[in-house]
Amino acid sequence: MDNQFNKDASQGGSYREGTGTATQMKQETQNTASQVKDKVTDFGKKTAEMIDTQREPAAGALEKTASALHEKGDRVAAATSGAAHKIADKIQATADYIREHDVKAMMNDVEGLVRRHPGQARAAAVAAGFLFGRVFRRSA
């Protein structure tokens, strides 16, 4: 074995093998990184498509809620009827927004809101995180 090592070392064999191995490892790493990038991109596209397919049903549900609030608001006393109609109008506007904007446009709008109101955005993120944490803790 010593003779083989000495023979490889004198001929530069082990150096070339090491260089080849490093090149091969670099290529494998690049291939793996490329595959991961492709999978992440594909996952993002599929998620966006899935969200887009749910926009219309969500908008429809919000419209139903708005209609129900308008109907019940008409039956309730005049003082609370105004509040019910305002809420129904906001829900209807949300339904229209969801129907008219795709995921990319919604994300751009959220980004704009966060840039204009960073403090409130952080507070909302903390509150949402707290609520999600409570929900998942209870379900576990």
MDAnalysis code that builds the backbone (N, CA, C; Angstrom):
import MDAnalysis as mda
import numpy as np

u = mda.Universe.empty(420, n_residues=140, atom_resindex=np.repeat(np.arange(140), 3), trajectory=True)
u.add_TopologyAttr("name", ["N", "CA", "C"] * 140)
u.add_TopologyAttr("resid", np.arange(1, 141))
u.add_TopologyAttr("resname", ["MET", "ASP", "ASN", "GLN", "PHE", "ASN", "LYS", "ASP", "ALA", "SER", "GLN", "GLY", "GLY", "SER", "TYR", "ARG", "GLU", "GLY", "THR", "GLY", "THR", "ALA", "THR", "GLN", "MET", "LYS", "GLN", "GLU", "THR", "GLN", "ASN", "THR", "ALA", "SER", "GLN", "VAL", "LYS", "ASP", "LYS", "VAL", "THR", "ASP", "PHE", "GLY", "LYS", "LYS", "THR", "ALA", "GLU", "MET", "ILE", "ASP", "THR", "GLN", "ARG", "GLU", "PRO", "ALA", "ALA", "GLY", "ALA", "LEU", "GLU", "LYS", "THR", "ALA", "SER", "ALA", "LEU", "HIS", "GLU", "LYS", "GLY", "ASP", "ARG", "VAL", "ALA", "ALA", "ALA", "THR", "SER", "GLY", "ALA", "ALA", "HIS", "LYS", "ILE", "ALA", "ASP", "LYS", "ILE", "GLN", "ALA", "THR", "ALA", "ASP", "TYR", "ILE", "ARG", "GLU", "HIS", "ASP", "VAL", "LYS", "ALA", "MET", "MET", "ASN", "ASP", "VAL", "GLU", "GLY", "LEU", "VAL", "ARG", "ARG", "HIS", "PRO", "GLY", "GLN", "ALA", "ARG", "ALA", "ALA", "ALA", "VAL", "ALA", "ALA", "GLY", "PHE", "LEU", "PHE", "GLY", "ARG", "VAL", "PHE", "ARG", "ARG", "SER", "ALA"])
u.atoms.positions = np.array([
    [0.822, -1.174, 0.000],
    [0.000, 0.000, 0.000],
    [0.870, 1.242, 0.000],
    [1.977, 1.201, 0.786],
    [2.891, 2.336, 0.786],
    [3.471, 2.546, -0.601],
    [3.765, 1.440, -1.277],
    [4.310, 1.559, -2.628],
    [3.304, 2.211, -3.568],
    [2.018, 1.850, -3.434],
    [0.988, 2.435, -4.281],
    [0.851, 3.926, -4.009],
    [0.866, 4.343, -2.715],
    [0.766, 5.760, -2.360],
    [1.954, 6.527, -2.916],
    [3.144, 5.977, -2.738],
    [4.341, 6.631, -3.253],
    [4.296, 6.735, -4.763],
    [3.810, 5.688, -5.430],
    [3.704, 5.704, -6.892],
    [2.738, 6.792, -7.343],
    [1.513, 6.876, -6.682],
    [0.530, 7.897, -7.040],
    [1.055, 9.292, -6.761],
    [1.740, 9.448, -5.630],
    [2.254, 10.754, -5.254],
    [3.342, 11.194, -6.221],
    [4.211, 10.252, -6.647],
    [5.285, 10.626, -7.558],
    [4.752, 10.949, -8.938],
    [3.626, 10.365, -9.303],
    [3.053, 10.627, -10.619],
    [2.013, 11.742, -10.567],
    [1.731, 12.253, -9.392],
    [0.742, 13.324, -9.263],
    [-0.675, 12.819, -9.325],
    [-0.856, 11.517, -9.180],
    [-2.194, 10.933, -9.297],
    [-3.146, 11.389, -8.221],
    [-2.693, 11.438, -6.977],
    [-3.617, 11.788, -5.909],
    [-4.039, 13.248, -6.013],
    [-3.164, 14.105, -6.503],
    [-3.533, 15.519, -6.661],
    [-4.615, 15.668, -7.715],
    [-4.441, 14.953, -8.833],
    [-5.437, 15.039, -9.906],
    [-6.768, 14.452, -9.457],
    [-6.703, 13.355, -8.726],
    [-7.938, 12.755, -8.229],
    [-8.644, 13.706, -7.280],
    [-7.874, 14.378, -6.427],
    [-8.462, 15.342, -5.497],
    [-9.094, 16.502, -6.223],
    [-8.436, 16.983, -7.260],
    [-8.991, 18.086, -8.049],
    [-10.258, 17.650, -8.764],
    [-10.218, 16.434, -9.315],
    [-11.397, 15.904, -9.986],
    [-12.557, 15.738, -9.027],
    [-12.273, 15.274, -7.819],
    [-13.316, 15.102, -6.814],
    [-13.914, 16.444, -6.415],
    [-13.066, 17.449, -6.252],
    [-13.565, 18.782, -5.893],
    [-14.432, 19.348, -7.005],
    [-14.007, 19.166, -8.240],
    [-14.793, 19.644, -9.380],
    [-16.127, 18.905, -9.449],
    [-16.055, 17.596, -9.224],
    [-17.276, 16.796, -9.249],
    [-18.226, 17.224, -8.130],
    [-17.690, 17.460, -6.944],
    [-18.526, 17.895, -5.819],
    [-19.142, 19.259, -6.109],
    [-18.363, 20.146, -6.712],
    [-18.877, 21.476, -7.057],
    [-20.022, 21.344, -8.054],
    [-19.843, 20.500, -9.052],
    [-20.887, 20.294, -10.056],
    [-22.141, 19.693, -9.434],
    [-21.964, 18.717, -8.554],
    [-23.117, 18.105, -7.886],
    [-23.850, 19.120, -7.011],
    [-23.080, 19.966, -6.336],
    [-23.696, 21.008, -5.499],
    [-24.489, 21.979, -6.355],
    [-23.923, 22.363, -7.496],
    [-24.634, 23.274, -8.401],
    [-25.901, 22.624, -8.942],
    [-25.818, 21.342, -9.291],
    [-26.999, 20.631, -9.785],
    [-28.080, 20.554, -8.715],
    [-27.673, 20.243, -7.487],
    [-28.633, 20.154, -6.390],
    [-29.267, 21.517, -6.124],
    [-28.459, 22.570, -6.123],
    [-28.985, 23.918, -5.902],
    [-29.967, 24.294, -6.998],
    [-29.654, 23.927, -8.219],
    [-30.551, 24.215, -9.337],
    [-31.873, 23.461, -9.185],
    [-31.798, 22.197, -8.759],
    [-33.013, 21.411, -8.554],
    [-33.868, 21.991, -7.436],
    [-33.224, 22.417, -6.356],
    [-33.955, 23.024, -5.236],
    [-34.625, 24.312, -5.693],
    [-33.891, 25.124, -6.439],
    [-34.454, 26.383, -6.943],
    [-35.674, 26.104, -7.824],
    [-35.564, 25.110, -8.697],
    [-36.691, 24.764, -9.560],
    [-37.894, 24.285, -8.754],
    [-37.638, 23.483, -7.722],
    [-38.736, 22.988, -6.886],
    [-39.406, 24.123, -6.114],
    [-38.615, 25.042, -5.591],
    [-39.177, 26.175, -4.856],
    [-39.998, 27.055, -5.794],
    [-39.477, 27.304, -6.984],
    [-40.211, 28.103, -7.964],
    [-41.517, 27.422, -8.332],
    [-41.462, 26.119, -8.566],
    [-42.667, 25.365, -8.910],
    [-43.679, 25.395, -7.769],
    [-43.190, 25.238, -6.533],
    [-44.072, 25.297, -5.365],
    [-44.740, 26.662, -5.265],
    [-43.974, 27.722, -5.491],
    [-44.533, 29.075, -5.446],
    [-45.613, 29.272, -6.494],
    [-45.354, 28.779, -7.704],
    [-46.353, 28.907, -8.775],
    [-47.623, 28.132, -8.436],
    [-47.442, 26.907, -7.938],
    [-48.615, 26.097, -7.586],
    [-49.410, 26.742, -6.458],
    [-48.712, 27.314, -5.486],
    [-49.397, 27.974, -4.373],
    [-50.173, 29.181, -4.868],
    [-49.557, 29.986, -5.724],
    [-50.244, 31.159, -6.273],
    [-51.460, 30.742, -7.088],
    [-51.338, 29.667, -7.877],
    [-52.472, 29.174, -8.649],
    [-53.589, 28.698, -7.731],
    [-53.216, 28.010, -6.655],
    [-54.212, 27.510, -5.714],
    [-54.948, 28.679, -5.051],
    [-54.205, 29.706, -4.673],
    [-54.834, 30.878, -4.061],
    [-55.745, 31.558, -5.062],
    [-55.288, 31.673, -6.306],
    [-56.118, 32.305, -7.333],
    [-57.420, 31.545, -7.561],
    [-57.379, 30.207, -7.483],
    [-58.607, 29.444, -7.684],
    [-59.585, 29.638, -6.521],
    [-59.078, 30.014, -5.364],
    [-59.945, 30.218, -4.199],
    [-60.478, 31.643, -4.093],
    [-59.982, 32.535, -4.938],
    [-60.426, 33.931, -4.852],
    [-61.917, 34.076, -5.126],
    [-62.404, 33.466, -6.194],
    [-63.814, 33.599, -6.560],
    [-64.747, 33.033, -5.489],
    [-64.501, 31.823, -4.971],
    [-65.365, 31.332, -3.889],
    [-65.320, 32.227, -2.645],
    [-64.142, 32.754, -2.327],
    [-64.036, 33.641, -1.162],
    [-64.826, 34.919, -1.398],
    [-64.710, 35.472, -2.601],
    [-65.464, 36.690, -2.919],
    [-66.961, 36.416, -2.865],
    [-67.380, 35.257, -3.358],
    [-68.799, 34.893, -3.311],
    [-69.312, 34.776, -1.882],
    [-68.505, 34.170, -1.025],
    [-68.906, 34.029, 0.379],
    [-69.013, 35.394, 1.048],
    [-68.073, 36.278, 0.740],
    [-68.140, 37.630, 1.315],
    [-69.362, 38.385, 0.811],
    [-69.695, 38.214, -0.463],
    [-70.891, 38.868, -1.000],
    [-72.157, 38.362, -0.318],
    [-72.221, 37.050, -0.072],
    [-73.381, 36.488, 0.636],
    [-73.500, 37.094, 2.030],
    [-72.363, 37.216, 2.694],
    [-72.365, 37.803, 4.040],
    [-72.828, 39.246, 3.987],
    [-72.335, 39.994, 3.009],
    [-72.743, 41.397, 2.877],
    [-74.239, 41.504, 2.616],
    [-74.774, 40.658, 1.752],
    [-76.216, 40.681, 1.467],
    [-77.027, 40.356, 2.707],
    [-76.574, 39.352, 3.450],
    [-77.290, 38.980, 4.673],
    [-77.278, 40.128, 5.671],
    [-76.142, 40.802, 5.795],
    [-76.084, 41.946, 6.710],
    [-76.991, 43.081, 6.255],
    [-77.046, 43.327, 4.963],
    [-77.948, 44.373, 4.456],
    [-79.405, 44.016, 4.773],
    [-79.773, 42.763, 4.558],
    [-81.145, 42.336, 4.827],
    [-81.479, 42.447, 6.316],
    [-80.565, 41.969, 7.156],
    [-80.829, 42.039, 8.593],
    [-80.779, 43.468, 9.091],
    [-79.941, 44.280, 8.458],
    [-79.858, 45.684, 8.847],
    [-81.160, 46.417, 8.571],
    [-81.854, 46.006, 7.521],
    [-83.138, 46.624, 7.197],
    [-84.197, 46.275, 8.240],
    [-84.066, 45.117, 8.875],
    [-85.056, 44.674, 9.852],
    [-84.799, 45.233, 11.243],
    [-83.572, 45.632, 11.507],
    [-83.191, 46.088, 12.840],
    [-83.538, 47.577, 12.982],
    [-83.537, 48.042, 14.203],
    [-83.852, 49.445, 14.478],
    [-82.922, 50.355, 13.680],
    [-83.371, 51.550, 13.417],
    [-82.641, 52.496, 12.574],
    [-81.243, 52.799, 13.104],
    [-81.049, 52.829, 14.397],
    [-79.747, 53.183, 14.973],
    [-78.685, 52.142, 14.631],
    [-79.027, 50.865, 14.736],
    [-78.037, 49.833, 14.451],
    [-78.016, 49.469, 12.972],
    [-79.065, 49.833, 12.269],
    [-79.130, 49.521, 10.850],
    [-77.996, 50.197, 10.086],
    [-77.662, 51.432, 10.441],
    [-76.577, 52.151, 9.768],
    [-75.251, 51.444, 9.932],
    [-74.993, 50.933, 11.126],
    [-73.743, 50.222, 11.380],
    [-73.695, 48.925, 10.578],
    [-74.809, 48.210, 10.531],
    [-74.854, 46.958, 9.779],
    [-74.607, 47.210, 8.299],
    [-75.188, 48.270, 7.763],
    [-74.984, 48.595, 6.349],
    [-73.533, 49.007, 6.072],
    [-72.922, 49.731, 6.996],
    [-71.517, 50.113, 6.807],
    [-70.618, 48.879, 6.772],
    [-70.873, 47.963, 7.687],
    [-70.081, 46.731, 7.715],
    [-70.319, 45.926, 6.434],
    [-71.582, 45.834, 6.024],
    [-71.906, 45.095, 4.798],
    [-71.225, 45.731, 3.586],
    [-71.194, 47.062, 3.545],
    [-70.521, 47.746, 2.433],
    [-69.028, 47.446, 2.415],
    [-68.399, 47.411, 3.590],
    [-66.964, 47.084, 3.673],
    [-66.711, 45.645, 3.215],
    [-67.579, 44.728, 3.627],
    [-67.426, 43.336, 3.215],
    [-67.601, 43.210, 1.707],
    [-68.569, 43.932, 1.154],
    [-68.786, 43.911, -0.294],
    [-67.566, 44.476, -1.027],
    [-66.987, 45.548, -0.507],
    [-65.784, 46.124, -1.122],
    [-64.624, 45.133, -1.076],
    [-64.518, 44.400, 0.018],
    [-63.473, 43.375, 0.124],
    [-63.703, 42.278, -0.907],
    [-64.950, 41.860, -1.081],
    [-65.270, 40.833, -2.082],
    [-64.898, 41.317, -3.480],
    [-65.222, 42.560, -3.782],
    [-64.878, 43.121, -5.095],
    [-63.369, 43.169, -5.292],
    [-62.637, 43.576, -4.253],
    [-61.181, 43.654, -4.330],
    [-60.580, 42.271, -4.591],
    [-61.048, 41.273, -3.862],
    [-60.530, 39.912, -4.035],
    [-60.809, 39.406, -5.440],
    [-61.978, 39.698, -5.953],
    [-62.350, 39.234, -7.284],
    [-61.519, 39.925, -8.370],
    [-61.189, 41.192, -8.187],
    [-60.531, 41.980, -9.228],
    [-59.007, 41.920, -9.204],
    [-58.402, 41.437, -8.118],
    [-56.942, 41.448, -8.004],
    [-56.399, 40.029, -7.851],
    [-55.306, 39.746, -8.575],
    [-54.659, 38.442, -8.418],
    [-53.688, 38.493, -7.240],
    [-53.066, 37.367, -6.948],
    [-52.188, 37.256, -5.778],
    [-51.037, 38.251, -5.859],
    [-50.461, 38.391, -7.051],
    [-49.323, 39.302, -7.209],
    [-49.725, 40.745, -6.903],
    [-50.883, 41.168, -7.392],
    [-51.354, 42.526, -7.124],
    [-51.643, 42.723, -5.636],
    [-52.202, 41.691, -4.996],
    [-52.475, 41.788, -3.560],
    [-51.175, 41.911, -2.772],
    [-50.171, 41.130, -3.158],
    [-48.876, 41.195, -2.467],
    [-48.237, 42.570, -2.644],
    [-48.363, 43.152, -3.840],
    [-47.841, 44.504, -4.068],
    [-48.557, 45.522, -3.188],
    [-49.869, 45.364, -3.042],
    [-50.634, 46.274, -2.184],
    [-50.216, 46.138, -0.717],
    [-50.016, 44.906, -0.270],
    [-49.579, 44.678, 1.113],
    [-48.198, 45.285, 1.326],
    [-47.318, 45.099, 0.361],
    [-45.972, 45.676, 0.460],
    [-46.042, 47.194, 0.573],
    [-46.911, 47.811, -0.221],
    [-47.082, 49.260, -0.152],
    [-47.602, 49.712, 1.203],
    [-48.549, 48.974, 1.757],
    [-49.076, 49.309, 3.085],
    [-47.993, 49.207, 4.155],
    [-47.202, 48.151, 4.073],
    [-46.143, 47.956, 5.065],
    [-45.124, 49.085, 4.979],
    [-44.809, 49.512, 3.756],
    [-43.842, 50.611, 3.598],
    [-44.394, 51.937, 4.124],
    [-45.693, 52.151, 3.924],
    [-46.297, 53.414, 4.395],
    [-46.527, 53.407, 5.906],
    [-46.813, 52.244, 6.465],
    [-47.148, 52.140, 7.887],
    [-46.359, 50.995, 8.537],
    [-45.049, 51.139, 8.689],
    [-44.252, 50.012, 9.212],
    [-44.575, 49.647, 10.662],
    [-44.857, 50.636, 11.490],
    [-45.168, 50.352, 12.899],
    [-46.442, 49.547, 13.044],
    [-47.481, 49.966, 12.351],
    [-48.753, 49.250, 12.420],
    [-48.622, 47.849, 11.810],
    [-47.792, 47.737, 10.763],
    [-47.596, 46.430, 10.133],
    [-46.916, 45.468, 11.105],
    [-45.926, 45.959, 11.830],
    [-45.264, 45.098, 12.820],
    [-46.237, 44.682, 13.913],
    [-47.041, 45.635, 14.376],
    [-48.013, 45.321, 15.425],
    [-49.021, 44.279, 14.928],
    [-49.474, 44.427, 13.692],
    [-50.413, 43.462, 13.124],
    [-49.759, 42.091, 12.977],
    [-48.480, 42.067, 12.567],
    [-47.770, 40.792, 12.418],
    [-47.602, 40.106, 13.775],
    [-47.295, 40.881, 14.793],
    [-47.149, 40.312, 16.137],
    [-48.488, 39.750, 16.619],
    [-49.562, 40.522, 16.418],
    [-50.888, 40.066, 16.843],
    [-51.294, 38.798, 16.086],
    [-51.065, 38.773, 14.776],
    [-51.412, 37.594, 13.978],
    [-50.578, 36.392, 14.424],
    [-49.297, 36.603, 14.672],
    [-48.437, 35.520, 15.140],
    [-48.898, 34.969, 16.472],
    [-49.289, 35.868, 17.356],
    [-49.794, 35.446, 18.663],
    [-51.060, 34.607, 18.504],
    [-51.986, 35.073, 17.664],
    [-53.242, 34.344, 17.461],
    [-53.004, 32.985, 16.810],
    [-52.124, 32.944, 15.788],
    [-51.812, 31.661, 15.154],
    [-51.164, 30.711, 16.158],
    [-50.297, 31.246, 16.983],
    [-49.648, 30.431, 18.009],
    [-50.655, 29.842, 18.976],
    [-51.619, 30.638, 19.381],
    [-52.650, 30.148, 20.301],
    [-53.502, 29.056, 19.644],
    [-53.858, 29.282, 18.380],
    [-54.677, 28.308, 17.660],
    [-53.937, 26.985, 17.531],
    [-52.661, 27.038, 17.135],
    [-51.901, 25.812, 16.960],
    [-51.576, 25.134, 18.281],
    [-51.395, 25.908, 19.325],
    [-51.115, 25.322, 20.636],
    [-52.340, 24.571, 21.141],
    [-53.527, 25.135, 20.926],
    [-54.756, 24.463, 21.374],
    [-55.024, 23.196, 20.583],
    [-54.723, 23.223, 19.285],
    [-55.022, 22.065, 18.446],
    [-54.016, 20.935, 18.666],
    [-52.861, 21.242, 19.232],
    [-51.834, 20.211, 19.431],
    [-52.071, 19.377, 20.660],
])
